[in-house]
Amino acid sequence: MNKPYYAVIFTNLRTEGDNGYAETADKMEELARTQPGFLDFESARSGLGIAISYWESLEAIANWKKNSEHLMAQQKGIKNWYSWYKVRICLVEREYDFTKKTTAL
């Protein structure tokens, strides 16, 4: 990804049961991937859930936040799926990674 870019970090605790959560989460990821300025998405859950979406600009993030389908999912989240959440928007200026190399026999 070209730097700098933005990360929206959504950290949350879920309520009991699915109540349509998994289907909506998949749909929101699919929809986000079609939005102008979207770059990538990562998520993990082990009690605490963390979903990170990456965007080209603050404008792209604002447009995604006010997407009508996303707004409905946010309302369902507050009503049905989350007991707590926090959103952080961060500027990513640098990144690095590691990949273990395997040797062929």
C-alpha positions in Angstrom: 0.0 0.0 0.0 1.2 3.5 -0.7 1.9 5.5 2.4 0.7 7.3 4.2 -2.8 5.8 4.5 -5.4 5.4 7.3 -6.4 2.5 9.5 -9.8 2.4 11.1 -9.5 0.1 14.1 -12.8 -1.2 15.5 -12.3 -3.0 18.8 -15.4 -4.6 20.4 -17.0 -7.1 22.8 -20.0 -9.0 21.4 -23.2 -9.9 23.1 -24.3 -13.6 23.3 -25.5 -15.4 20.2 -25.1 -14.6 16.5 -28.5 -12.8 15.9 -27.5 -12.3 12.2 -24.1 -10.9 13.0 -21.9 -13.1 10.8 -24.0 -12.6 7.7 -24.0 -8.8 8.2 -20.3 -8.7 8.9 -19.5 -10.6 5.7 -21.9 -8.3 3.7 -20.3 -5.1 5.2 -16.8 -6.3 4.3 -17.9 -7.1 0.8 -19.6 -3.7 0.5 -16.6 -1.8 2.0 -14.3 -3.5 -0.6 -16.4 -1.7 -3.4 -16.1 1.8 -1.8 -13.8 4.4 -3.4 -10.6 4.7 -1.3 -10.8 1.2 0.3 -7.5 -0.6 0.5 -7.8 -3.7 2.7 -9.4 -5.4 5.7 -8.2 -7.6 8.5 -10.0 -9.1 11.5 -9.6 -11.4 14.5 -11.8 -12.6 17.4 -10.9 -14.3 20.6 -13.4 -12.9 23.0 -12.2 -9.4 22.1 -12.9 -8.6 18.4 -10.7 -6.4 16.3 -11.5 -5.4 12.8 -9.2 -3.0 10.9 -10.0 -1.4 7.6 -7.5 0.5 5.6 -8.3 3.6 3.5 -6.6 6.1 1.2 -8.1 9.2 2.9 -10.2 10.6 5.8 -12.8 11.6 3.1 -13.1 7.9 2.1 -13.6 6.9 5.7 -16.2 9.6 6.2 -18.1 8.4 3.1 -18.0 4.8 4.3 -19.3 5.8 7.7 -22.3 7.5 6.2 -23.1 4.7 3.7 -26.8 3.8 4.2 -26.3 0.1 4.5 -23.4 0.6 6.8 -25.5 3.0 8.9 -28.2 0.3 9.3 -25.5 -2.3 10.4 -24.2 0.2 12.9 -27.6 0.6 14.4 -28.1 -3.1 14.6 -24.7 -3.4 16.2 -25.6 -1.0 19.0 -29.0 -2.6 19.5 -28.1 -6.3 19.1 -24.5 -7.3 18.8 -22.1 -5.2 20.9 -21.9 -4.7 24.6 -18.9 -2.3 24.0 -16.9 -0.9 21.2 -14.2 1.7 20.4 -13.2 3.1 17.0 -9.7 4.6 16.4 -8.7 6.3 13.2 -4.9 6.3 12.7 -2.5 7.6 10.1 -0.1 4.8 9.0 3.2 6.3 8.0 5.4 3.2 8.1 4.9 -0.6 8.0 7.0 -3.7 7.9 6.4 -7.4 8.0 8.0 -10.8 8.3 7.5 -14.0 6.4 9.3 -17.2 7.5 10.9 -18.9 4.5 10.5 -22.7 4.2 13.1 -25.0 2.6 12.1 -27.7 0.2 13.3 -31.2 0.8 
